[in-house]
């Protein structure tokens, strides 16, 4: 009988509830943003990473990837664009859709798809990067990490080259002799479609 009363009392308590996306959060007012790519175009060392955010590459030099994303230069090395930088907002393209991240965002882990990551500094200036793939992690403490397989600033890309590579990739899909070759060519098509869309 005592056990039954205890169970009834516990059943009467409202269950703990997680915050939904639409609810305001009590949490840090600022976001700490980290954005890195182990195969970034350009050399190591110091590099301006958006307004007032110069960082040093933390990754040891690595091998050049065997098959870079089309129309991204092949001379790649590790790079950290932001390292715990205070930013206002980050917009990311993911497999479940694009979304913006502000301080106190609901924690999530998402897979990046080819597209543009836009970083808004505290002064409102926007810096855009094209990413091939990767992941974005949003933590409860308002820290955000974007780890891109390959990332470049938009000024390093060329629309004519992207369009040319898209046409070649479409031809490769049609000419593929087996499923593996077709799948690889389809990845090139998707990456180049995203490049063309980002540059137009």
C-alpha positions in Angstrom: 0.0 0.0 0.0 2.9 2.4 0.8 4.4 1.6 -2.5 1.2 2.3 -4.3 0.9 5.7 -2.6 4.5 6.6 -3.5 3.8 5.6 -7.2 0.6 7.7 -7.3 2.5 10.7 -5.9 5.3 10.3 -8.5 2.7 9.9 -11.2 1.0 13.2 -10.1 4.2 15.2 -10.6 4.6 16.8 -14.1 7.4 15.2 -16.0 10.4 17.3 -16.7 10.1 19.0 -20.1 12.7 19.9 -22.6 12.7 23.3 -24.2 11.3 23.4 -27.8 12.8 25.4 -30.6 10.2 28.2 -30.3 10.6 28.8 -26.6 13.0 31.5 -25.3 16.0 30.2 -23.4 17.8 31.4 -20.3 21.4 31.0 -21.1 24.5 32.8 -22.3 23.9 36.0 -24.3 26.8 35.4 -26.5 27.9 32.5 -28.7 31.4 31.1 -28.9 32.0 29.9 -32.5 34.7 27.6 -33.8 35.0 26.8 -37.5 37.7 24.6 -38.9 38.5 22.5 -42.0 41.3 19.9 -42.0 41.7 20.4 -45.7 41.5 24.1 -46.2 42.8 25.9 -49.2 45.9 28.0 -48.5 48.9 27.8 -46.2 48.9 27.4 -42.5 49.8 30.2 -40.0 47.8 33.3 -39.2 44.9 34.3 -41.3 42.1 36.9 -40.8 38.9 35.0 -40.2 36.2 37.5 -40.4 36.1 40.9 -38.7 38.6 41.0 -35.8 39.1 37.2 -35.6 42.7 36.3 -36.5 43.4 32.7 -35.5 46.3 30.3 -36.0 45.9 26.9 -37.5 45.8 24.2 -34.8 46.0 21.2 -37.0 49.3 19.5 -38.1 49.9 19.6 -41.9 48.0 16.7 -43.5 48.0 15.0 -46.8 46.2 16.5 -49.8 42.8 14.7 -50.2 42.8 12.1 -53.0 39.7 13.7 -54.6 38.9 17.3 -53.7 35.4 18.7 -54.4 35.3 19.9 -58.0 36.3 23.5 -58.7 38.0 23.9 -55.3 41.7 24.3 -55.7 43.7 21.2 -54.9 46.5 22.8 -52.8 44.9 22.1 -49.4 46.1 22.4 -45.8 44.5 22.5 -42.4 42.9 25.8 -41.4 41.0 27.3 -38.4 38.8 30.2 -39.5 37.3 30.9 -36.0 38.4 29.6 -32.6 36.0 30.4 -29.8 35.1 33.7 -31.5 32.1 35.8 -30.3 29.7 36.0 -33.2 26.1 37.1 -33.5 24.7 34.4 -35.8 25.8 31.5 -38.0 23.6 30.1 -40.9 24.4 26.6 -42.0 23.2 24.2 -44.8 22.3 20.8 -43.5 20.8 17.6 -44.8 17.6 18.4 -42.9 17.5 22.0 -44.2 19.3 25.3 -43.6 19.0 27.0 -40.3 20.4 30.0 -38.3 22.1 29.6 -35.0 22.0 32.3 -32.3 23.1 32.2 -28.7 21.1 29.8 -26.5 20.0 27.8 -29.5 18.6 24.3 -28.7 21.4 21.8 -28.7 21.7 19.8 -31.9 24.1 17.8 -34.1 23.6 18.0 -37.9 25.4 16.9 -41.0 26.4 19.7 -43.4 25.6 19.4 -47.1 27.4 21.3 -49.8 26.4 25.0 -49.5 27.2 28.3 -47.9 28.0 28.9 -44.2 27.3 32.5 -43.4 28.9 34.0 -40.2 27.5 37.3 -38.9 30.0 39.2 -36.7 28.8 41.1 -33.6 29.0 44.3 -35.8 26.6 42.7 -38.3 29.1 42.1 -41.1 28.6 38.8 -42.9 31.4 36.5 -44.1 30.5 33.6 -46.4 32.3 30.3 -46.9 31.5 27.4 -49.2 31.6 24.0 -47.5 31.6 20.6 -49.2 30.3 18.6 -46.2 31.0 18.2 -42.5 29.2 18.6 -39.2 27.8 21.3 -37.0 27.4 20.9 -33.3 25.4 23.3 -31.1 25.9 22.8 -27.4 23.7 23.9 -24.4 26.4 26.3 -23.3 26.1 28.3 -26.6 29.3 27.0 -28.0 29.1 26.0 -31.7 31.5 24.0 -33.8 31.5 23.7 -37.6 33.9 21.1 -38.9 33.9 21.2 -42.6 35.6 18.5 -44.8 36.6 21.3 -47.2 35.9 25.0 -46.9 36.8 28.1 -48.9 35.9 31.7 -48.9 33.5 32.6 -51.7 36.0 34.9 -53.4 38.1 31.8 -54.2 35.4 30.3 -56.4 34.6 30.9 -60.0 31.1 30.6 -61.5 32.3 29.7 -65.0 34.5 26.9 -63.7 31.7 25.6 -61.5 29.3 25.5 -64.5 31.9 23.7 -66.6 32.5 21.2 -63.9 28.8 20.7 -63.5 28.4 19.8 -67.2 31.3 17.4 -66.9 29.8 15.7 -63.9 26.4 15.3 -65.6 28.2 13.7 -68.5 30.1 11.4 -66.1 26.8 10.2 -64.5 25.4 9.3 -68.0 28.6 7.5 -68.9 29.1 5.7 -65.7 29.7 1.9 -66.2 28.9 0.7 -62.7 26.9 1.8 -59.6 30.1 3.0 -57.8 31.2 5.3 -60.6 27.6 6.6 -61.0 27.4 7.4 -57.3 30.7 9.2 -57.3 29.7 11.2 -60.4 26.3 12.0 -58.7 28.2 13.4 -55.7 30.2 15.7 -58.1 26.9 16.8 -59.6 25.4 17.7 -56.2 28.5 19.6 -55.1 28.7 21.6 -58.4 25.0 22.4 -58.3 25.5 23.8 -54.8 28.6 25.8 -56.0 26.7 27.2 -59.0 23.7 28.1 -56.8 26.0 29.8 -54.3 27.8 31.9 -56.9 24.7 33.0 -58.9 
